[in-house]
Amino acid sequence: MELRAERRAGTVILQPVGRIDHHTADGFNEALLPHLEACKAGGDRLLFVLSALEYISSAGLRVLMIATKRTKPAGGEIALATSRGSKPLAARHSGQSRRVQDWWR
């Protein structure tokens, strides 16, 4: 799993590439930490673009949900984007698809 980051006008676009599963979820979490610390009211907004993911397991979704919970009290904004309206398979099976928001303009 690789995490690409690009800044655009107050938004950090994060694109995980490959697979996020129980083997790579801890590394994904560690790679997110500096971005989560900057995600607060008046700080960076985070947009996760999931289109380059081959697979995301419930362990990967857990990392994303915890990230949202960590930044919310500080006023941080996090959004998820998938490719053309598709939801990650684990999101559909875990009942979390309502939390996955498409941000395509």
Phi and psi in degrees as GROMACS dihedral restraints (atoms count N, CA, C in turn):
[ dihedral_restraints ]
;  ai    aj    ak    al  type     phi  dphi    fc
    3     4     5     6     1  -119.6    20    10
    4     5     6     7     1   145.2    20    10
    6     7     8     9     1  -118.5    20    10
    7     8     9    10     1   112.9    20    10
    9    10    11    12     1   -92.4    20    10
   10    11    12    13     1   141.3    20    10
   12    13    14    15     1  -131.6    20    10
   13    14    15    16     1   137.8    20    10
   15    16    17    18     1  -143.0    20    10
   16    17    18    19     1   134.9    20    10
   18    19    20    21     1   -99.1    20    10
   19    20    21    22     1   133.5    20    10
   21    22    23    24     1  -140.9    20    10
   22    23    24    25     1   107.0    20    10
   24    25    26    27     1    45.0    20    10
   25    26    27    28     1    62.1    20    10
   27    28    29    30     1    82.3    20    10
   28    29    30    31     1    -1.0    20    10
   30    31    32    33     1  -119.4    20    10
   31    32    33    34     1   131.2    20    10
   33    34    35    36     1  -100.6    20    10
   34    35    36    37     1   119.8    20    10
   36    37    38    39     1   -93.2    20    10
   37    38    39    40     1   118.1    20    10
   39    40    41    42     1  -109.8    20    10
   40    41    42    43     1   125.9    20    10
   42    43    44    45     1  -125.0    20    10
   43    44    45    46     1   101.1    20    10
   45    46    47    48     1   -72.7    20    10
   46    47    48    49     1   139.9    20    10
   48    49    50    51     1  -122.5    20    10
   49    50    51    52     1   134.3    20    10
   51    52    53    54     1   104.1    20    10
   52    53    54    55     1  -133.0    20    10
   54    55    56    57     1  -120.6    20    10
   55    56    57    58     1   138.8    20    10
   57    58    59    60     1  -118.5    20    10
   58    59    60    61     1   110.1    20    10
   60    61    62    63     1  -138.6    20    10
   61    62    63    64     1  -166.4    20    10
   63    64    65    66     1   -64.7    20    10
   64    65    66    67     1   -20.6    20    10
   66    67    68    69     1   -79.8    20    10
   67    68    69    70     1   -30.7    20    10
   69    70    71    72     1  -112.8    20    10
   70    71    72    73     1    -5.7    20    10
   72    73    74    75     1   -62.1    20    10
   73    74    75    76     1   -39.4    20    10
   75    76    77    78     1   -64.7    20    10
   76    77    78    79     1   -41.1    20    10
   78    79    80    81     1   -64.9    20    10
   79    80    81    82     1   -38.5    20    10
   81    82    83    84     1   -61.8    20    10
   82    83    84    85     1   -46.1    20    10
   84    85    86    87     1   -59.7    20    10
   85    86    87    88     1   -45.5    20    10
   87    88    89    90     1   -62.1    20    10
   88    89    90    91     1   -40.0    20    10
   90    91    92    93     1   -66.7    20    10
   91    92    93    94     1   -27.1    20    10
   93    94    95    96     1   -79.4    20    10
   94    95    96    97     1   -26.9    20    10
   96    97    98    99     1   -48.9    20    10
   97    98    99   100     1   -49.6    20    10
   99   100   101   102     1   -63.3    20    10
  100   101   102   103     1   -32.8    20    10
  102   103   104   105     1   -71.8    20    10
  103   104   105   106     1   -37.7    20    10
  105   106   107   108     1   -67.3    20    10
  106   107   108   109     1   -35.8    20    10
  108   109   110   111     1   -64.4    20    10
  109   110   111   112     1   -30.9    20    10
  111   112   113   114     1   -87.4    20    10
  112   113   114   115     1    -8.2    20    10
  114   115   116   117     1   -89.6    20    10
  115   116   117   118     1    96.1    20    10
  117   118   119   120     1  -155.3    20    10
  118   119   120   121     1   172.2    20    10
  120   121   122   123     1   -56.3    20    10
  121   122   123   124     1   128.4    20    10
  123   124   125   126     1    80.3    20    10
  124   125   126   127     1    -2.1    20    10
  126   127   128   129     1  -108.6    20    10
  127   128   129   130     1  -154.9    20    10
  129   130   131   132     1   -71.3    20    10
  130   131   132   133     1   144.1    20    10
  132   133   134   135     1   -97.6    20    10
  133   134   135   136     1   149.3    20    10
  135   136   137   138     1  -114.9    20    10
  136   137   138   139     1   131.8    20    10
  138   139   140   141     1  -121.1    20    10
  139   140   141   142     1   115.3    20    10
  141   142   143   144     1   -90.9    20    10
  142   143   144   145     1   118.9    20    10
  144   145   146   147     1  -101.2    20    10
  145   146   147   148     1   111.7    20    10
  147   148   149   150     1   -96.9    20    10
  148   149   150   151     1     8.6    20    10
  150   151   152   153     1   -66.7    20    10
  151   152   153   154     1   -20.7    20    10
  153   154   155   156     1   -95.0    20    10
  154   155   156   157     1     5.0    20    10
  156   157   158   159     1   -78.4    20    10
  157   158   159   160     1   132.0    20    10
  159   160   161   162     1   -79.8    20    10
  160   161   162   163     1   -32.8    20    10
  162   163   164   165     1  -163.7    20    10
  163   164   165   166     1   142.3    20    10
  165   166   167   168     1  -134.6    20    10
  166   167   168   169     1   123.8    20    10
  168   169   170   171     1   -90.6    20    10
  169   170   171   172     1  -179.6    20    10
  171   172   173   174     1   -63.0    20    10
  172   173   174   175     1   -28.6    20    10
  174   175   176   177     1   -65.6    20    10
  175   176   177   178     1   -39.3    20    10
  177   178   179   180     1   -69.1    20    10
  178   179   180   181     1   -40.8    20    10
  180   181   182   183     1   -64.0    20    10
  181   182   183   184     1   -35.4    20    10
  183   184   185   186     1   -61.3    20    10
  184   185   186   187     1   -42.2    20    10
  186   187   188   189     1   -59.7    20    10
  187   188   189   190     1   -43.5    20    10
  189   190   191   192     1   -65.7    20    10
  190   191   192   193     1   -41.0    20    10
  192   193   194   195     1   -67.2    20    10
  193   194   195   196     1   -40.4    20    10
  195   196   197   198     1   -66.0    20    10
  196   197   198   199     1   -37.8    20    10
  198   199   200   201     1   -59.4    20    10
  199   200   201   202     1   -43.0    20    10
  201   202   203   204     1   -63.9    20    10
  202   203   204   205     1   -43.7    20    10
  204   205   206   207     1   -64.7    20    10
  205   206   207   208     1   -34.7    20    10
  207   208   209   210     1   -71.0    20    10
  208   209   210   211     1   -35.0    20    10
  210   211   212   213     1   -90.6    20    10
  211   212   213   214     1   -22.3    20    10
  213   214   215   216     1   -59.0    20    10
  214   215   216   217     1   -46.0    20    10
  216   217   218   219     1   -59.7    20    10
  217   218   219   220     1   -27.9    20    10
  219   220   221   222     1   -89.2    20    10
  220   221   222   223     1     3.9    20    10
  222   223   224   225     1    82.8    20    10
  223   224   225   226     1    15.8    20    10
  225   226   227   228     1   -71.4    20    10
  226   227   228   229     1   153.5    20    10
  228   229   230   231     1  -119.1    20    10
  229   230   231   232     1   127.4    20    10
  231   232   233   234     1  -130.4    20    10
  232   233   234   235     1   135.7    20    10
  234   235   236   237     1  -134.8    20    10
  235   236   237   238     1   153.8    20    10
  237   238   239   240     1  -115.7    20    10
  238   239   240   241     1   139.3    20    10
  240   241   242   243     1  -123.7    20    10
  241   242   243   244     1   136.7    20    10
  243   244   245   246     1  -118.9    20    10
  244   245   246   247     1   173.0    20    10
  246   247   248   249     1   -80.7    20    10
  247   248   249   250     1   114.9    20    10
  249   250   251   252     1    47.4    20    10
  250   251   252   253     1    47.7    20    10
  252   253   254   255     1    85.5    20    10
  253   254   255   256     1    -3.1    20    10
  255   256   257   258     1   -79.5    20    10
  256   257   258   259     1   142.0    20    10
  258   259   260   261     1  -100.1    20    10
  259   260   261   262     1   144.0    20    10
  261   262   263   264     1   -57.1    20    10
  262   263   264   265     1   141.0    20    10
  264   265   266   267     1   -53.1    20    10
  265   266   267   268     1   -46.1    20    10
  267   268   269   270     1   -64.2    20    10
  268   269   270   271     1   -30.7    20    10
  270   271   272   273     1   -65.3    20    10
  271   272   273   274     1   -41.4    20    10
  273   274   275   276     1   -64.4    20    10
  274   275   276   277     1   -42.9    20    10
  276   277   278   279     1   -77.4    20    10
  277   278   279   280     1   -22.1    20    10
  279   280   281   282     1   -92.9    20    10
  280   281   282   283     1    -3.9    20    10
  282   283   284   285     1    80.9    20    10
  283   284   285   286     1    10.8    20    10
  285   286   287   288     1   -96.4    20    10
  286   287   288   289     1     5.9    20    10
  288   289   290   291     1   -62.6    20    10
  289   290   291   292     1   -25.8    20    10
  291   292   293   294     1   -67.5    20    10
  292   293   294   295     1   -19.0    20    10
  294   295   296   297     1   -86.7    20    10
  295   296   297   298     1   -11.7    20    10
  297   298   299   300     1   -91.6    20    10
  298   299   300   301     1   115.3    20    10
  300   301   302   303     1  -107.6    20    10
  301   302   303   304     1   132.4    20    10
  303   304   305   306     1   -85.4    20    10
  304   305   306   307     1   133.5    20    10
  306   307   308   309     1  -121.2    20    10
  307   308   309   310     1    51.4    20    10
  309   310   311   312     1   -97.5    20    10
  310   311   312   313     1   130.2    20    10
